[in-house]
Amino acid sequence: MAILSIKKVWKEYKFVNALRGVDLDINEGEFLFIIGPSGSGKSTLLHIAGLLDAPTRGHVEINGKLVPRDEDLRAKLRLKFMGFVFQDFGLMSSLNAFENIVLPSAFSGKPRRERARRIAEELGIGNRLTHYIGQLSGGEKQRVAIARALINDPKLIMADEPTGNLDSRTGLKVMEILRGLAKQGKTVVVVSHNPEHIKFADRVVHLRDGKIEKIQKVRIAKPKNSIK
């Protein structure tokens, strides 16, 4: 069953068509991998699926309902349904790890402090919560970012090049964590340039020149880590 659908979406930037008539259903509980060469539209597609940007033409549906174009309403949907993980981590250096994790729940008016501590423990950073971002390794920063993405218990996790700033070993650990989230029912969408990580996906969307070239089913890799 599709939790999010992209319908005939175009995205134009001045004289460039970043996406050209894309149709894509993202199924509940799946790990979807988006790959393609530089400039193929990968991040643009993720930003539109994550309601961070609006299509020039076409539309997005969540659970069969049309997503409005009004930015305030879109922001409320993002806060309720989605969590985000980025290549540059997107963490606030003036806050410690715990404060970064709990921040999205504070925006919803319900700071989830105990949930933040539990998630941090499960991600192996429970002993780093009082450390500021500059005191953490790249892998620890990304785990903080994943914990922050999970704090509001979203249905969808959107990850844009989540291993791009990590060494290969740490990157694999992060992918195993994301795979574990999908195994527990979260819908996880990952944009990546790394074909080695395809093995973690249920399906792979291959983009080229703003169009879906093919959609590939993949044997599921068994995760080594699991977030409860």
ABEGO torsion letter per residue (X at the ends): XBABBBBGBBBBBEABBABBGBBBBBBBGBBBBBBEBBGAGAAAAAAAAAGABBBABEBBBBGGBBBBABAAAAAAAAAAABBBBBAAGGBBAABBAAAAAAAAAAAAGBBBAAAAAAAAAAAGAAAAAABBAAABBAAAAAAAAAAAAAAAGBABBBBBGAAAABBAAAAAAAAAAAAAAAAAGBBBBBBBABAAAAAABABBBBBBGGBBABBBBBBBBBBABBBX
